[in-house]
Every structure is written in structure tokens, then in C-alpha cells.
């Protein structure tokens, strides 16, 4: 006797997501989970044999194929194997981990750094540890979701202010005068909009209202600023930021997250942050690669950052000339605003069919009605590739 298991009901919201995915697949407009068989720098061969130009990358400095980085990853495996003994406090902390923390602290000009399994866990760990009941976490409405998660997990009062609106932030700070502690947290470069936080004004407000300032430099660290130290350096407030969070998965061509700040705060995170204490240490290969990437970003960064900025400027100019809506994009993260989810999925799928891999962004990563494409520009892209993707995006939007 056989029985049929009834389909699980996930509720209206999740069922709607599954219905949309099913419909996209039936219509041939499913743009997610392209399977890469062979990465080839700014190109990649998919599992079905197609060769595509990759504009969905966060490898902004093009270091993931740099000989020094790949050789360091191999050397780390040969020395330490593929695994750590345990969590960082009780056996998962090697000489490589110590070197990477020191390298990141030096790179960002802070006394100390602490490693986390991912950039997402760095944000969650920092906020859930620094904030608590009785505190107010003031978060830009377009911050990365991990910041929102960290604020909620902390038990603090999560207060959202309008995107890059200093007047609204100040009003919220004044309203939070009775809270024990006020913590302002923003993305340095907003990865779903491509614009920078007005950090000089935010730092002034933090000083005026006795608030801590946390800046997530995930998409800006290594890529902008005179020394690559991120949006805070670019905008002249690096010494006024209390904690920097970030990730090795962008400019530093590896994986894992980090926080940088004072020795006391980093020591507190190492001994109190659940996202640090309850997860295995980063595997040696990723740590070795990141150590080398930070070194290369220090030694060759000026040239690579200039190349990335020039490529991004060229792409933005071509898209604007063609009448493509790229919103407030002003850096190496270029957003093409489309609006409807179905239209965005269709355009991303058509671009992939034409040989261009881009990132479609859907809610909840972006607001409802704000679906868009994210184009990751790197130092390794050639101008012929920039011209080709700009032409393809312009054509895809008119079809």
C-alpha cells in the first residue's frame, strides 16, 4: 500500500514565491542559479557549454585569479589541511588567522580586527553584541538585511531612518535621547543602489548626539579611498568610525567576514559574540587567499582601484547616454532599475542567453516594486566588454 504525502503549505507569502519560480521556469524566464563549470577570469563556461561574460561578480579588483592569491590558498591547504579543529577560541585559530587579523587591522588603520565566518555574521555578531535592551539602533532603510537581522537579534529598539536623510536621522536621534545607548549603522556603499552614505554628516550627528557609528564597508573596502580603506576613508571620516565591518568575499577574493576597531571592542567580540563563538573557524585555504589578497591590495591597489573606477565610469556613461535608468549609481556597483519582478527576470534571462551574466535583485533584497539588475564592474574587464554589456542591456530593455 502506498500513500501520497500532501504538499506542505508554507503560507501565502512563501507559496507565492514558489508559484512565481514555477511560472518562470515554465515560461523560460528563470534567471537564477546558473551553473558555472569553469571560471575564466571575466568570462565563464556554464555547465551547458555556453561561454558568458561575467558582470555578476563582486571580485572588484580581479584578485581571485591572481597568482599570489591562488598560490597562497594552495600553500595553506598543504600546510594546514582543509579543516580547522574547531571554533576559533578552542582550536580553530591558526597562525594564518592571526596574520589575517593583523593584516586587516593594518589595512584599515585600526588597532585590531576579528574574523567571522561571513560578512553577514560579522554584522549580526557586532550588532547583537554591542547593542541590547534599552538601546536604540538607528539603521538606514536601505541597509543590508544582515544589519536589520543584527539589530533585531540584539533586543535593542530598531529605528529605521529614510535613506541618506540626515534630517530624519537627527530627528530619530533626538527622539532616542532617553535610550541607554544610540548606535548608528550604515552601509558605506549601498550594494543595491550604488550610492554612498553621507558619512561626514552622519559622523557629525554621531558626535553631536553621543552615538556610536558602525560602517559596513563590504562593497567599498579595498576598492575606494586613497588607500582602499573604503567609503569612510574616501569621505574623510575614517578616524571617526567606531567599528568597521566587512567581508573578504568582495575585493579580497576569498570568503569570510571581519570587524575592525579598538582592541577592547575586538576582545569583547571574541569573547561574547555568538556569531563568532558558535561557528567553526574559517578554513585555511580561504584565510591564506585573503592574507595574500590584502597584501596585493596594499601593493598594487592604486592601479587596480583606478582601473575599476575607470571601467565603472565608462559603463555608467554609456548606459546614461542610452537612456537606461541607473538611478544614483556612482561607483563600481551599477544598478539598472526595472521595477517589476517579472520584467527583471525576463531581461536577466535574455541577457544570459546573449552571453552576459548579471545579478537580478528581487524583494526582499530590494523594496517591492524596485526590482533591478546589479552590474559588478571589476578591474579585469576590458573596454570591449564594457561596450558589449552596455549595448546588450540597452537592447534587452527595449525588447
C-alpha positions, 0 to 999 in steps of 0.5 A: 500500500502506498500513500501520497504525502500532501504538499506542505503549505508554507503560507501565502507569502512563501507559496507565492514565491514558489508559484512565481519560480514555477511560472518562470521556469515554465515560461523560460524566464528563470534567471537564477542559479546558473551553473558555472563549470569553469571560471575564466577570469571575466568570462565563464563556461556554464555547465551547458557549454555556453561561454558568458561574460561575467558582470555578476561578480563582486571580485572588484579588483580581479584578485581571485585569479591572481597568482599570489592569491591562488598560490597562497590558498594552495600553500595553506591547504598543504600546510594546514589541511582543509579543516580547522579543529574547531571554533576559533577560541578552542582550536580553530585559530591558526597562525594564518588567522592571526596574520589575517587579523593583523593584516586587516587591522593594518589595512584599515588603520585600526588597532585590531580586527576579528574574523567571522565566518561571513560578512553577514555574521560579522554584522549580526555578531557586532550588532547583537553584541554591542547593542541590547535592551534599552538601546536604540539602533538607528539603521538606514532603510536601505541597509543590508538585511544582515544589519536589520537581522543584527539589530533585531537579534540584539533586543535593542529598539530598531529605528529605521531612518529614510535613506541618506536623510540626515534630517530624519536621522537627527530627528530619530536621534533626538527622539532616542535621547532617553535610550541607554545607548544610540548606535548608528549603522550604515552601509558605506556603499549601498550594494543595491543602489550604488550610492554612498552614505553621507558619512561626514554628516552622519559622523557629525550627528554621531558626535553631536548626539553621543552615538556610536557609528558602525560602517559596513564597508563590504562593497567599498573596502579595498576598492575606494579611498586613497588607500582602499580603506573604503567609503569612510576613508574616501569621505574623510571620516575614517578616524571617526568610525567606531567599528568597521565591518566587512567581508573578504568575499568582495575585493579580497577574493576569498570568503569570510567576514571581519570587524575592525576597531579598538582592541577592547571592542575586538576582545569583547567580540571574541569573547561574547559574540555568538556569531563568532563563538558558535561557528567553526573557524574559517578554513585555511585555504580561504584565510591564506587567499585573503592574507595574500589578497590584502597584501596585493591590495596594499601593493598594487591597489592604486592601479587596480582601484583606478582601473575599476573606477575607470571601467565603472565610469565608462559603463555608467556613461554609456548606459546614461547616454542610452537612456537606461535608468541607473538611478544614483549609481556612482561607483563600481556597483551599477544598478539598472532599475526595472521595477517589476519582478517579472520584467527583471527576470525576463531581461536577466534571462535574455541577457544570459542567453546573449552571453552576459551574466548579471545579478537580478535583485528581487524583494526582499533584497530590494523594496517591492516594486524596485526590482533591478539588475546589479552590474559588478564592474571589476578591474579585469574587464576590458573596454570591449566588454564594457561596450558589449554589456552596455549595448546588450542591456540597452537592447534587452530593455527595449525588447 
